Amino acid sequence: MSEATYTVTGMTCEHCVRSVTEEVGEIDGVTGVRVDLPTGAVTVTSDQEIGVDQVRAAVEEAGYQLAS
């Protein structure tokens, strides 16, 4: 099992949280997504290594940005 935390910018409400959770959760191998709205922290758990580019693409598909 793998776990990584990323910072997402632009989220302001629970709708934002749901959008990011849904998009990141659709990545193959992802088993869980936790979003902390006040800090923008998104913790992704998976049963395999997930590349940052996959997470970035999912976050952008949801309409937000992954902080560098």
Distance bins in CASP14 RR format, pairs under 12 A and 6 or more apart:
PFRMAT RR
TARGET T0000
AUTHOR 0000-0000-0000
RMODE 2
METHOD distances of the structure
MODEL  1
1 29 0 0 0 0 0 1 0 0 0 0 0
1 30 0 0 0 0 0 1 0 0 0 0 0
1 31 1 0 0 1 0 0 0 0 0 0 0
1 32 0 0 0 0 0 1 0 0 0 0 0
1 44 0 0 0 0 0 1 0 0 0 0 0
1 45 1 0 0 1 0 0 0 0 0 0 0
1 46 1 0 0 1 0 0 0 0 0 0 0
1 47 1 0 0 1 0 0 0 0 0 0 0
1 48 0 0 0 0 1 0 0 0 0 0 0
1 49 0 0 0 0 0 1 0 0 0 0 0
1 50 0 0 0 0 0 1 0 0 0 0 0
2 27 0 0 0 0 0 1 0 0 0 0 0
2 29 0 0 0 0 1 0 0 0 0 0 0
2 30 0 0 0 0 1 0 0 0 0 0 0
2 31 0 0 0 0 1 0 0 0 0 0 0
2 32 0 0 0 0 0 1 0 0 0 0 0
2 43 0 0 0 0 0 1 0 0 0 0 0
2 44 0 0 0 0 1 0 0 0 0 0 0
2 45 1 0 0 1 0 0 0 0 0 0 0
2 46 1 0 1 0 0 0 0 0 0 0 0
2 47 1 0 0 1 0 0 0 0 0 0 0
2 48 1 0 0 1 0 0 0 0 0 0 0
2 49 1 0 1 0 0 0 0 0 0 0 0
2 50 1 0 0 1 0 0 0 0 0 0 0
2 51 0 0 0 0 1 0 0 0 0 0 0
2 55 0 0 0 0 0 1 0 0 0 0 0
3 30 0 0 0 0 0 1 0 0 0 0 0
3 31 0 0 0 0 1 0 0 0 0 0 0
3 32 0 0 0 0 1 0 0 0 0 0 0
3 33 0 0 0 0 0 1 0 0 0 0 0
3 34 0 0 0 0 1 0 0 0 0 0 0
3 42 0 0 0 0 0 1 0 0 0 0 0
3 43 1 0 0 1 0 0 0 0 0 0 0
3 44 1 0 0 1 0 0 0 0 0 0 0
3 45 1 0 1 0 0 0 0 0 0 0 0
3 46 1 0 0 1 0 0 0 0 0 0 0
3 47 0 0 0 0 0 1 0 0 0 0 0
3 48 0 0 0 0 0 1 0 0 0 0 0
3 49 0 0 0 0 0 1 0 0 0 0 0
3 50 0 0 0 0 1 0 0 0 0 0 0
4 24 0 0 0 0 0 1 0 0 0 0 0
4 27 0 0 0 0 0 1 0 0 0 0 0
4 30 0 0 0 0 0 1 0 0 0 0 0
4 32 0 0 0 0 0 1 0 0 0 0 0
4 33 0 0 0 0 0 1 0 0 0 0 0
4 34 0 0 0 0 0 1 0 0 0 0 0
4 41 0 0 0 0 0 1 0 0 0 0 0
4 42 0 0 0 0 1 0 0 0 0 0 0
4 43 1 0 0 1 0 0 0 0 0 0 0
4 44 1 0 1 0 0 0 0 0 0 0 0
4 45 0 0 0 0 1 0 0 0 0 0 0
4 46 0 0 0 0 1 0 0 0 0 0 0
4 48 0 0 0 0 0 1 0 0 0 0 0
4 49 0 0 0 0 1 0 0 0 0 0 0
4 50 1 0 0 1 0 0 0 0 0 0 0
4 51 0 0 0 0 1 0 0 0 0 0 0
4 52 0 0 0 0 1 0 0 0 0 0 0
4 54 0 0 0 0 0 1 0 0 0 0 0
4 55 1 0 0 1 0 0 0 0 0 0 0
4 66 0 0 0 0 0 1 0 0 0 0 0
5 24 0 0 0 0 0 1 0 0 0 0 0
5 33 0 0 0 0 0 1 0 0 0 0 0
5 34 0 0 0 0 1 0 0 0 0 0 0
5 35 0 0 0 0 0 1 0 0 0 0 0
5 36 0 0 0 0 1 0 0 0 0 0 0
5 39 0 0 0 0 1 0 0 0 0 0 0
5 40 0 0 0 0 1 0 0 0 0 0 0
5 41 1 0 1 0 0 0 0 0 0 0 0
5 42 1 0 0 1 0 0 0 0 0 0 0
5 43 1 0 1 0 0 0 0 0 0 0 0
5 44 1 0 0 1 0 0 0 0 0 0 0
5 45 0 0 0 0 0 1 0 0 0 0 0
5 50 0 0 0 0 0 1 0 0 0 0 0
5 52 0 0 0 0 0 1 0 0 0 0 0
5 55 0 0 0 0 0 1 0 0 0 0 0
5 66 0 0 0 0 0 1 0 0 0 0 0
5 67 0 0 0 0 0 1 0 0 0 0 0
6 20 0 0 0 0 1 0 0 0 0 0 0
6 24 0 0 0 0 1 0 0 0 0 0 0
6 33 0 0 0 0 0 1 0 0 0 0 0
6 34 0 0 0 0 0 1 0 0 0 0 0
6 35 0 0 0 0 0 1 0 0 0 0 0
6 36 0 0 0 0 0 1 0 0 0 0 0
6 39 0 0 0 0 0 1 0 0 0 0 0
6 40 0 0 0 0 1 0 0 0 0 0 0
6 41 1 0 0 1 0 0 0 0 0 0 0
6 42 1 0 1 0 0 0 0 0 0 0 0
6 43 1 0 0 1 0 0 0 0 0 0 0
6 44 1 0 0 1 0 0 0 0 0 0 0
6 50 0 0 0 0 0 1 0 0 0 0 0
6 51 0 0 0 0 0 1 0 0 0 0 0
6 52 1 0 0 1 0 0 0 0 0 0 0
6 53 0 0 0 0 0 1 0 0 0 0 0
6 54 0 0 0 0 0 1 0 0 0 0 0
6 55 1 0 1 0 0 0 0 0 0 0 0
6 56 0 0 0 0 1 0 0 0 0 0 0
6 58 0 0 0 0 0 1 0 0 0 0 0
6 59 1 0 0 1 0 0 0 0 0 0 0
6 64 0 0 0 0 0 1 0 0 0 0 0
6 65 0 0 0 0 0 1 0 0 0 0 0
6 66 1 0 1 0 0 0 0 0 0 0 0
6 67 1 0 0 1 0 0 0 0 0 0 0
6 68 0 0 0 0 0 1 0 0 0 0 0
7 20 0 0 0 0 0 1 0 0 0 0 0
7 35 0 0 0 0 0 1 0 0 0 0 0
7 36 0 0 0 0 1 0 0 0 0 0 0
7 38 0 0 0 0 0 1 0 0 0 0 0
7 39 1 0 0 1 0 0 0 0 0 0 0
7 40 1 0 1 0 0 0 0 0 0 0 0
7 41 1 0 0 1 0 0 0 0 0 0 0
7 42 1 0 0 1 0 0 0 0 0 0 0
7 43 0 0 0 0 0 1 0 0 0 0 0
7 52 0 0 0 0 0 1 0 0 0 0 0
7 55 0 0 0 0 0 1 0 0 0 0 0
7 56 0 0 0 0 0 1 0 0 0 0 0
7 59 0 0 0 0 0 1 0 0 0 0 0
7 64 0 0 0 0 0 1 0 0 0 0 0
7 65 0 0 0 0 1 0 0 0 0 0 0
7 66 1 0 0 1 0 0 0 0 0 0 0
7 67 1 1 0 0 0 0 0 0 0 0 0
7 68 0 0 0 0 1 0 0 0 0 0 0
8 16 0 0 0 0 1 0 0 0 0 0 0
8 17 0 0 0 0 1 0 0 0 0 0 0
8 19 0 0 0 0 0 1 0 0 0 0 0
8 20 1 0 1 0 0 0 0 0 0 0 0
8 21 0 0 0 0 0 1 0 0 0 0 0
8 23 0 0 0 0 0 1 0 0 0 0 0
8 24 0 0 0 0 1 0 0 0 0 0 0
8 33 0 0 0 0 0 1 0 0 0 0 0
8 34 0 0 0 0 0 1 0 0 0 0 0
8 35 1 0 0 1 0 0 0 0 0 0 0
8 36 0 0 0 0 1 0 0 0 0 0 0
8 37 0 0 0 0 1 0 0 0 0 0 0
8 39 0 0 0 0 1 0 0 0 0 0 0
8 40 1 0 1 0 0 0 0 0 0 0 0
8 41 1 0 0 1 0 0 0 0 0 0 0
8 42 1 0 1 0 0 0 0 0 0 0 0
8 43 0 0 0 0 0 1 0 0 0 0 0
8 44 0 0 0 0 0 1 0 0 0 0 0
8 55 0 0 0 0 1 0 0 0 0 0 0
8 56 0 0 0 0 1 0 0 0 0 0 0
8 58 0 0 0 0 0 1 0 0 0 0 0
8 59 1 0 1 0 0 0 0 0 0 0 0
8 60 0 0 0 0 1 0 0 0 0 0 0
8 62 0 0 0 0 1 0 0 0 0 0 0
8 63 0 0 0 0 1 0 0 0 0 0 0
8 64 1 0 1 0 0 0 0 0 0 0 0
8 65 1 0 0 1 0 0 0 0 0 0 0
8 66 1 0 1 0 0 0 0 0 0 0 0
8 67 1 0 0 1 0 0 0 0 0 0 0
8 68 0 0 0 0 0 1 0 0 0 0 0
9 16 0 0 0 0 0 1 0 0 0 0 0
9 20 0 0 0 0 0 1 0 0 0 0 0
9 37 0 0 0 0 0 1 0 0 0 0 0
9 39 0 0 0 0 0 1 0 0 0 0 0
9 40 1 0 0 1 0 0 0 0 0 0 0
9 41 0 0 0 0 0 1 0 0 0 0 0
9 42 0 0 0 0 0 1 0 0 0 0 0
9 56 0 0 0 0 0 1 0 0 0 0 0
9 59 0 0 0 0 1 0 0 0 0 0 0
9 60 0 0 0 0 0 1 0 0 0 0 0
9 62 0 0 0 0 0 1 0 0 0 0 0
9 63 0 0 0 0 0 1 0 0 0 0 0
9 64 1 0 0 1 0 0 0 0 0 0 0
9 65 1 0 1 0 0 0 0 0 0 0 0
9 66 1 0 0 1 0 0 0 0 0 0 0
9 67 1 0 1 0 0 0 0 0 0 0 0
9 68 0 0 0 0 1 0 0 0 0 0 0
10 16 1 0 0 1 0 0 0 0 0 0 0
10 17 0 0 0 0 0 1 0 0 0 0 0
10 19 0 0 0 0 0 1 0 0 0 0 0
10 20 0 0 0 0 1 0 0 0 0 0 0
10 35 0 0 0 0 0 1 0 0 0 0 0
10 37 0 0 0 0 0 1 0 0 0 0 0
10 40 0 0 0 0 1 0 0 0 0 0 0
10 42 0 0 0 0 0 1 0 0 0 0 0
10 59 0 0 0 0 1 0 0 0 0 0 0
10 60 0 0 0 0 0 1 0 0 0 0 0
10 62 0 0 0 0 0 1 0 0 0 0 0
10 63 0 0 0 0 1 0 0 0 0 0 0
10 64 1 0 1 0 0 0 0 0 0 0 0
10 65 1 0 0 1 0 0 0 0 0 0 0
10 66 0 0 0 0 0 1 0 0 0 0 0
10 67 0 0 0 0 1 0 0 0 0 0 0
11 17 1 0 0 1 0 0 0 0 0 0 0
11 18 0 0 0 0 0 1 0 0 0 0 0
11 19 0 0 0 0 1 0 0 0 0 0 0
11 20 1 0 0 1 0 0 0 0 0 0 0
11 21 0 0 0 0 0 1 0 0 0 0 0
11 35 1 0 0 1 0 0 0 0 0 0 0
11 36 0 0 0 0 1 0 0 0 0 0 0
11 37 1 0 1 0 0 0 0 0 0 0 0
11 38 0 0 0 0 1 0 0 0 0 0 0
11 39 0 0 0 0 1 0 0 0 0 0 0
11 40 1 0 1 0 0 0 0 0 0 0 0
11 41 0 0 0 0 0 1 0 0 0 0 0
11 42 0 0 0 0 1 0 0 0 0 0 0
11 59 0 0 0 0 1 0 0 0 0 0 0
11 62 0 0 0 0 1 0 0 0 0 0 0
11 63 0 0 0 0 1 0 0 0 0 0 0
11 64 1 0 1 0 0 0 0 0 0 0 0
11 65 0 0 0 0 1 0 0 0 0 0 0
11 66 0 0 0 0 0 1 0 0 0 0 0
11 67 0 0 0 0 0 1 0 0 0 0 0
12 19 0 0 0 0 0 1 0 0 0 0 0
12 20 0 0 0 0 0 1 0 0 0 0 0
12 37 0 0 0 0 1 0 0 0 0 0 0
12 38 0 0 0 0 0 1 0 0 0 0 0
12 40 0 0 0 0 0 1 0 0 0 0 0
12 63 0 0 0 0 0 1 0 0 0 0 0
12 64 0 0 0 0 1 0 0 0 0 0 0
13 19 0 0 0 0 1 0 0 0 0 0 0
13 20 0 0 0 0 0 1 0 0 0 0 0
13 35 0 0 0 0 0 1 0 0 0 0 0
13 37 1 0 0 1 0 0 0 0 0 0 0
13 38 0 0 0 0 0 1 0 0 0 0 0
13 64 0 0 0 0 0 1 0 0 0 0 0
14 20 0 0 0 0 0 1 0 0 0 0 0
14 21 0 0 0 0 0 1 0 0 0 0 0
14 35 0 0 0 0 1 0 0 0 0 0 0
14 37 1 0 0 1 0 0 0 0 0 0 0
15 21 0 0 0 0 0 1 0 0 0 0 0
15 22 0 0 0 0 0 1 0 0 0 0 0
15 35 0 0 0 0 0 1 0 0 0 0 0
15 37 0 0 0 0 0 1 0 0 0 0 0
15 62 0 0 0 0 0 1 0 0 0 0 0
15 63 0 0 0 0 0 1 0 0 0 0 0
15 64 0 0 0 0 0 1 0 0 0 0 0
16 22 0 0 0 0 0 1 0 0 0 0 0
16 23 0 0 0 0 0 1 0 0 0 0 0
16 35 0 0 0 0 1 0 0 0 0 0 0
16 36 0 0 0 0 0 1 0 0 0 0 0
16 37 1 0 0 1 0 0 0 0 0 0 0
16 38 0 0 0 0 0 1 0 0 0 0 0
16 40 0 0 0 0 1 0 0 0 0 0 0
16 42 0 0 0 0 0 1 0 0 0 0 0
16 59 0 0 0 0 0 1 0 0 0 0 0
16 62 1 0 0 1 0 0 0 0 0 0 0
16 63 0 0 0 0 1 0 0 0 0 0 0
16 64 1 0 0 1 0 0 0 0 0 0 0
16 65 0 0 0 0 0 1 0 0 0 0 0
17 23 0 0 0 0 0 1 0 0 0 0 0
17 24 0 0 0 0 0 1 0 0 0 0 0
17 33 0 0 0 0 1 0 0 0 0 0 0
17 34 0 0 0 0 1 0 0 0 0 0 0
17 35 1 0 1 0 0 0 0 0 0 0 0
17 36 0 0 0 0 1 0 0 0 0 0 0
17 37 1 0 1 0 0 0 0 0 0 0 0
17 38 0 0 0 0 0 1 0 0 0 0 0
17 39 0 0 0 0 0 1 0 0 0 0 0
17 40 0 0 0 0 1 0 0 0 0 0 0
17 41 0 0 0 0 0 1 0 0 0 0 0
17 42 0 0 0 0 1 0 0 0 0 0 0
17 62 0 0 0 0 1 0 0 0 0 0 0
17 64 0 0 0 0 0 1 0 0 0 0 0
18 24 0 0 0 0 0 1 0 0 0 0 0
18 25 0 0 0 0 0 1 0 0 0 0 0
18 33 0 0 0 0 0 1 0 0 0 0 0
18 35 0 0 0 0 1 0 0 0 0 0 0
18 37 0 0 0 0 0 1 0 0 0 0 0
18 62 0 0 0 0 1 0 0 0 0 0 0
18 64 0 0 0 0 0 1 0 0 0 0 0
19 25 0 0 0 0 0 1 0 0 0 0 0
19 26 0 0 0 0 0 1 0 0 0 0 0
19 33 0 0 0 0 0 1 0 0 0 0 0
19 35 0 0 0 0 1 0 0 0 0 0 0
19 37 0 0 0 0 0 1 0 0 0 0 0
19 42 0 0 0 0 0 1 0 0 0 0 0
19 58 0 0 0 0 0 1 0 0 0 0 0
19 59 0 0 0 0 1 0 0 0 0 0 0
19 60 0 0 0 0 0 1 0 0 0 0 0
19 61 0 0 0 0 1 0 0 0 0 0 0
19 62 1 0 1 0 0 0 0 0 0 0 0
19 63 1 0 0 1 0 0 0 0 0 0 0
19 64 1 0 0 1 0 0 0 0 0 0 0
20 26 0 0 0 0 0 1 0 0 0 0 0
20 27 0 0 0 0 0 1 0 0 0 0 0
20 33 1 0 0 1 0 0 0 0 0 0 0
20 34 0 0 0 0 0 1 0 0 0 0 0
20 35 1 0 1 0 0 0 0 0 0 0 0
20 36 0 0 0 0 0 1 0 0 0 0 0
20 37 0 0 0 0 1 0 0 0 0 0 0
20 40 0 0 0 0 1 0 0 0 0 0 0
20 41 0 0 0 0 0 1 0 0 0 0 0
20 42 1 0 0 1 0 0 0 0 0 0 0
20 43 0 0 0 0 0 1 0 0 0 0 0
20 44 0 0 0 0 0 1 0 0 0 0 0
20 55 0 0 0 0 1 0 0 0 0 0 0
20 56 0 0 0 0 0 1 0 0 0 0 0
20 58 1 0 0 1 0 0 0 0 0 0 0
20 59 1 0 0 1 0 0 0 0 0 0 0
20 60 0 0 0 0 0 1 0 0 0 0 0
20 61 0 0 0 0 1 0 0 0 0 0 0
20 62 1 0 1 0 0 0 0 0 0 0 0
20 63 0 0 0 0 1 0 0 0 0 0 0
20 64 1 0 0 1 0 0 0 0 0 0 0
20 65 0 0 0 0 0 1 0 0 0 0 0
20 66 0 0 0 0 1 0 0 0 0 0 0
21 27 0 0 0 0 0 1 0 0 0 0 0
21 30 0 0 0 0 0 1 0 0 0 0 0
21 32 0 0 0 0 1 0 0 0 0 0 0
21 33 1 0 1 0 0 0 0 0 0 0 0
21 34 0 0 0 0 1 0 0 0 0 0 0
21 35 1 0 1 0 0 0 0 0 0 0 0
21 36 0 0 0 0 0 1 0 0 0 0 0
21 37 0 0 0 0 0 1 0 0 0 0 0
21 42 0 0 0 0 1 0 0 0 0 0 0
21 43 0 0 0 0 0 1 0 0 0 0 0
21 44 0 0 0 0 0 1 0 0 0 0 0
21 58 0 0 0 0 0 1 0 0 0 0 0
21 59 0 0 0 0 0 1 0 0 0 0 0
21 62 0 0 0 0 1 0 0 0 0 0 0
21 64 0 0 0 0 0 1 0 0 0 0 0
22 30 0 0 0 0 0 1 0 0 0 0 0
22 32 0 0 0 0 0 1 0 0 0 0 0
22 33 0 0 0 0 1 0 0 0 0 0 0
22 35 0 0 0 0 0 1 0 0 0 0 0
22 58 0 0 0 0 1 0 0 0 0 0 0
22 59 0 0 0 0 0 1 0 0 0 0 0
22 61 0 0 0 0 1 0 0 0 0 0 0
22 62 1 0 0 1 0 0 0 0 0 0 0
22 63 0 0 0 0 0 1 0 0 0 0 0
23 30 0 0 0 0 0 1 0 0 0 0 0
23 33 0 0 0 0 1 0 0 0 0 0 0
23 35 0 0 0 0 0 1 0 0 0 0 0
23 42 0 0 0 0 0 1 0 0 0 0 0
23 44 0 0 0 0 0 1 0 0 0 0 0
23 54 0 0 0 0 0 1 0 0 0 0 0
23 55 0 0 0 0 1 0 0 0 0 0 0
23 56 0 0 0 0 0 1 0 0 0 0 0
23 57 0 0 0 0 1 0 0 0 0 0 0
23 58 1 0 1 0 0 0 0 0 0 0 0
23 59 1 0 0 1 0 0 0 0 0 0 0
23 60 0 0 0 0 1 0 0 0 0 0 0
23 61 1 0 1 0 0 0 0 0 0 0 0
23 62 1 0 1 0 0 0 0 0 0 0 0
23 63 0 0 0 0 1 0 0 0 0 0 0
23 64 0 0 0 0 1 0 0 0 0 0 0
23 66 0 0 0 0 0 1 0 0 0 0 0
24 30 1 0 0 1 0 0 0 0 0 0 0
24 31 0 0 0 0 0 1 0 0 0 0 0
24 32 0 0 0 0 1 0 0 0 0 0 0
24 33 1 0 1 0 0 0 0 0 0 0 0
24 34 0 0 0 0 0 1 0 0 0 0 0
24 35 0 0 0 0 1 0 0 0 0 0 0
24 42 1 0 0 1 0 0 0 0 0 0 0
24 43 0 0 0 0 1 0 0 0 0 0 0
24 44 1 0 0 1 0 0 0 0 0 0 0
24 45 0 0 0 0 0 1 0 0 0 0 0
24 46 0 0 0 0 1 0 0 0 0 0 0
24 50 0 0 0 0 1 0 0 0 0 0 0
24 51 0 0 0 0 0 1 0 0 0 0 0
24 52 0 0 0 0 0 1 0 0 0 0 0
24 54 0 0 0 0 1 0 0 0 0 0 0
24 55 1 0 0 1 0 0 0 0 0 0 0
24 56 0 0 0 0 0 1 0 0 0 0 0
24 57 0 0 0 0 1 0 0 0 0 0 0
24 58 1 0 1 0 0 0 0 0 0 0 0
24 59 1 0 0 1 0 0 0 0 0 0 0
24 60 0 0 0 0 0 1 0 0 0 0 0
24 61 0 0 0 0 1 0 0 0 0 0 0
24 62 1 0 0 1 0 0 0 0 0 0 0
24 63 0 0 0 0 0 1 0 0 0 0 0
24 64 0 0 0 0 0 1 0 0 0 0 0
24 66 0 0 0 0 0 1 0 0 0 0 0
25 31 0 0 0 0 1 0 0 0 0 0 0
25 32 1 0 0 1 0 0 0 0 0 0 0
25 33 1 0 1 0 0 0 0 0 0 0 0
25 34 0 0 0 0 0 1 0 0 0 0 0
25 35 0 0 0 0 0 1 0 0 0 0 0
25 42 0 0 0 0 0 1 0 0 0 0 0
25 43 0 0 0 0 0 1 0 0 0 0 0
25 44 1 0 0 1 0 0 0 0 0 0 0
25 45 0 0 0 0 0 1 0 0 0 0 0
25 46 0 0 0 0 1 0 0 0 0 0 0
25 50 0 0 0 0 1 0 0 0 0 0 0
25 54 0 0 0 0 0 1 0 0 0 0 0
25 55 0 0 0 0 1 0 0 0 0 0 0
25 58 1 0 0 1 0 0 0 0 0 0 0
25 59 0 0 0 0 0 1 0 0 0 0 0
25 61 0 0 0 0 0 1 0 0 0 0 0
25 62 0 0 0 0 0 1 0 0 0 0 0
26 32 0 0 0 0 0 1 0 0 0 0 0
26 33 0 0 0 0 1 0 0 0 0 0 0
26 44 0 0 0 0 0 1 0 0 0 0 0
26 50 0 0 0 0 0 1 0 0 0 0 0
26 54 0 0 0 0 0 1 0 0 0 0 0
26 55 0 0 0 0 0 1 0 0 0 0 0
26 57 0 0 0 0 0 1 0 0 0 0 0
26 58 1 0 0 1 0 0 0 0 0 0 0
26 59 0 0 0 0 0 1 0 0 0 0 0
26 61 0 0 0 0 1 0 0 0 0 0 0
26 62 0 0 0 0 0 1 0 0 0 0 0
27 33 0 0 0 0 1 0 0 0 0 0 0
27 42 0 0 0 0 0 1 0 0 0 0 0
27 44 1 0 0 1 0 0 0 0 0 0 0
27 45 0 0 0 0 0 1 0 0 0 0 0
27 46 1 0 0 1 0 0 0 0 0 0 0
27 47 0 0 0 0 0 1 0 0 0 0 0
27 48 0 0 0 0 0 1 0 0 0 0 0
27 49 0 0 0 0 0 1 0 0 0 0 0
27 50 1 0 1 0 0 0 0 0 0 0 0
27 51 0 0 0 0 1 0 0 0 0 0 0
27 52 0 0 0 0 0 1 0 0 0 0 0
27 53 0 0 0 0 0 1 0 0 0 0 0
27 54 1 0 1 0 0 0 0 0 0 0 0
27 55 1 0 0 1 0 0 0 0 0 0 0
27 56 0 0 0 0 0 1 0 0 0 0 0
27 57 0 0 0 0 1 0 0 0 0 0 0
27 58 1 0 1 0 0 0 0 0 0 0 0
27 59 0 0 0 0 0 1 0 0 0 0 0
27 61 0 0 0 0 0 1 0 0 0 0 0
27 62 0 0 0 0 0 1 0 0 0 0 0
28 46 0 0 0 0 1 0 0 0 0 0 0
28 47 0 0 0 0 1 0 0 0 0 0 0
28 48 0 0 0 0 1 0 0 0 0 0 0
28 49 0 0 0 0 0 1 0 0 0 0 0
28 50 0 0 0 0 1 0 0 0 0 0 0
28 51 0 0 0 0 0 1 0 0 0 0 0
28 54 0 0 0 0 1 0 0 0 0 0 0
28 58 0 0 0 0 0 1 0 0 0 0 0
29 44 0 0 0 0 1 0 0 0 0 0 0
29 45 0 0 0 0 1 0 0 0 0 0 0
29 46 1 0 1 0 0 0 0 0 0 0 0
29 47 1 0 1 0 0 0 0 0 0 0 0
29 48 1 0 1 0 0 0 0 0 0 0 0
29 49 0 0 0 0 1 0 0 0 0 0 0
29 50 1 0 0 1 0 0 0 0 0 0 0
29 51 0 0 0 0 0 1 0 0 0 0 0
29 54 0 0 0 0 1 0 0 0 0 0 0
29 55 0 0 0 0 0 1 0 0 0 0 0
30 42 0 0 0 0 0 1 0 0 0 0 0
30 43 0 0 0 0 0 1 0 0 0 0 0
30 44 1 0 1 0 0 0 0 0 0 0 0
30 45 1 0 0 1 0 0 0 0 0 0 0
30 46 1 0 1 0 0 0 0 0 0 0 0
30 47 0 0 0 0 1 0 0 0 0 0 0
30 48 0 0 0 0 1 0 0 0 0 0 0
30 49 0 0 0 0 0 1 0 0 0 0 0
30 50 1 0 0 1 0 0 0 0 0 0 0
30 51 0 0 0 0 0 1 0 0 0 0 0
30 54 0 0 0 0 1 0 0 0 0 0 0
30 55 0 0 0 0 1 0 0 0 0 0 0
30 58 0 0 0 0 1 0 0 0 0 0 0
31 43 0 0 0 0 0 1 0 0 0 0 0
31 44 0 0 0 0 1 0 0 0 0 0 0
31 45 1 0 1 0 0 0 0 0 0 0 0
31 46 1 0 1 0 0 0 0 0 0 0 0
31 47 1 0 1 0 0 0 0 0 0 0 0
31 48 0 0 0 0 1 0 0 0 0 0 0
31 50 0 0 0 0 0 1 0 0 0 0 0
32 42 0 0 0 0 0 1 0 0 0 0 0
32 43 0 0 0 0 1 0 0 0 0 0 0
32 44 1 0 0 1 0 0 0 0 0 0 0
32 45 1 0 1 0 0 0 0 0 0 0 0
32 46 1 0 0 1 0 0 0 0 0 0 0
32 47 0 0 0 0 1 0 0 0 0 0 0
32 50 0 0 0 0 0 1 0 0 0 0 0
33 41 0 0 0 0 0 1 0 0 0 0 0
33 42 1 0 0 1 0 0 0 0 0 0 0
33 43 1 0 0 1 0 0 0 0 0 0 0
33 44 1 0 1 0 0 0 0 0 0 0 0
33 45 1 0 0 1 0 0 0 0 0 0 0
33 46 0 0 0 0 1 0 0 0 0 0 0
33 50 0 0 0 0 0 1 0 0 0 0 0
33 55 0 0 0 0 1 0 0 0 0 0 0
33 58 0 0 0 0 1 0 0 0 0 0 0
33 59 0 0 0 0 0 1 0 0 0 0 0
33 62 0 0 0 0 0 1 0 0 0 0 0
34 40 0 0 0 0 0 1 0 0 0 0 0
34 41 0 0 0 0 1 0 0 0 0 0 0
34 42 1 0 0 1 0 0 0 0 0 0 0
34 43 1 0 1 0 0 0 0 0 0 0 0
34 44 0 0 0 0 1 0 0 0 0 0 0
34 45 0 0 0 0 1 0 0 0 0 0 0
35 41 1 0 0 1 0 0 0 0 0 0 0
35 42 1 0 1 0 0 0 0 0 0 0 0
35 43 1 0 0 1 0 0 0 0 0 0 0
35 44 0 0 0 0 1 0 0 0 0 0 0
35 59 0 0 0 0 0 1 0 0 0 0 0
35 62 0 0 0 0 0 1 0 0 0 0 0
35 64 0 0 0 0 0 1 0 0 0 0 0
36 42 1 0 0 1 0 0 0 0 0 0 0
36 43 1 0 0 1 0 0 0 0 0 0 0
37 64 0 0 0 0 0 1 0 0 0 0 0
39 67 0 0 0 0 0 1 0 0 0 0 0
40 59 0 0 0 0 0 1 0 0 0 0 0
40 64 0 0 0 0 1 0 0 0 0 0 0
40 65 0 0 0 0 0 1 0 0 0 0 0
40 66 0 0 0 0 0 1 0 0 0 0 0
40 67 0 0 0 0 1 0 0 0 0 0 0
41 66 0 0 0 0 0 1 0 0 0 0 0
41 67 0 0 0 0 0 1 0 0 0 0 0
42 50 0 0 0 0 0 1 0 0 0 0 0
42 52 0 0 0 0 0 1 0 0 0 0 0
42 55 1 0 0 1 0 0 0 0 0 0 0
42 56 0 0 0 0 0 1 0 0 0 0 0
42 58 0 0 0 0 1 0 0 0 0 0 0
42 59 1 0 0 1 0 0 0 0 0 0 0
42 62 0 0 0 0 0 1 0 0 0 0 0
42 64 0 0 0 0 1 0 0 0 0 0 0
42 65 0 0 0 0 0 1 0 0 0 0 0
42 66 0 0 0 0 1 0 0 0 0 0 0
42 67 0 0 0 0 0 1 0 0 0 0 0
43 50 0 0 0 0 0 1 0 0 0 0 0
43 55 0 0 0 0 0 1 0 0 0 0 0
44 50 1 0 0 1 0 0 0 0 0 0 0
44 51 0 0 0 0 1 0 0 0 0 0 0
44 52 0 0 0 0 0 1 0 0 0 0 0
44 54 0 0 0 0 1 0 0 0 0 0 0
44 55 1 0 0 1 0 0 0 0 0 0 0
44 56 0 0 0 0 0 1 0 0 0 0 0
44 58 0 0 0 0 1 0 0 0 0 0 0
44 59 0 0 0 0 0 1 0 0 0 0 0
44 66 0 0 0 0 0 1 0 0 0 0 0
46 54 0 0 0 0 1 0 0 0 0 0 0
46 55 0 0 0 0 1 0 0 0 0 0 0
48 54 0 0 0 0 0 1 0 0 0 0 0
49 55 0 0 0 0 0 1 0 0 0 0 0
50 56 0 0 0 0 0 1 0 0 0 0 0
50 57 0 0 0 0 0 1 0 0 0 0 0
50 58 0 0 0 0 1 0 0 0 0 0 0
51 57 0 0 0 0 1 0 0 0 0 0 0
51 58 0 0 0 0 0 1 0 0 0 0 0
51 66 0 0 0 0 0 1 0 0 0 0 0
52 58 0 0 0 0 0 1 0 0 0 0 0
52 59 0 0 0 0 0 1 0 0 0 0 0
52 66 1 0 0 1 0 0 0 0 0 0 0
52 67 0 0 0 0 0 1 0 0 0 0 0
52 68 0 0 0 0 0 1 0 0 0 0 0
53 59 0 0 0 0 0 1 0 0 0 0 0
53 60 0 0 0 0 0 1 0 0 0 0 0
53 66 0 0 0 0 1 0 0 0 0 0 0
54 60 0 0 0 0 0 1 0 0 0 0 0
54 61 0 0 0 0 0 1 0 0 0 0 0
54 66 0 0 0 0 0 1 0 0 0 0 0
55 61 0 0 0 0 0 1 0 0 0 0 0
55 62 0 0 0 0 0 1 0 0 0 0 0
55 64 0 0 0 0 0 1 0 0 0 0 0
55 65 0 0 0 0 0 1 0 0 0 0 0
55 66 1 0 0 1 0 0 0 0 0 0 0
55 67 0 0 0 0 0 1 0 0 0 0 0
56 62 0 0 0 0 0 1 0 0 0 0 0
56 63 0 0 0 0 0 1 0 0 0 0 0
56 64 0 0 0 0 0 1 0 0 0 0 0
56 65 0 0 0 0 1 0 0 0 0 0 0
56 66 1 0 1 0 0 0 0 0 0 0 0
56 67 0 0 0 0 0 1 0 0 0 0 0
56 68 0 0 0 0 0 1 0 0 0 0 0
57 63 0 0 0 0 0 1 0 0 0 0 0
57 64 0 0 0 0 0 1 0 0 0 0 0
57 65 0 0 0 0 0 1 0 0 0 0 0
57 66 0 0 0 0 1 0 0 0 0 0 0
58 64 0 0 0 0 1 0 0 0 0 0 0
58 65 0 0 0 0 0 1 0 0 0 0 0
58 66 0 0 0 0 1 0 0 0 0 0 0
59 65 1 0 0 1 0 0 0 0 0 0 0
59 66 1 0 1 0 0 0 0 0 0 0 0
59 67 0 0 0 0 1 0 0 0 0 0 0
60 66 1 0 0 1 0 0 0 0 0 0 0
END
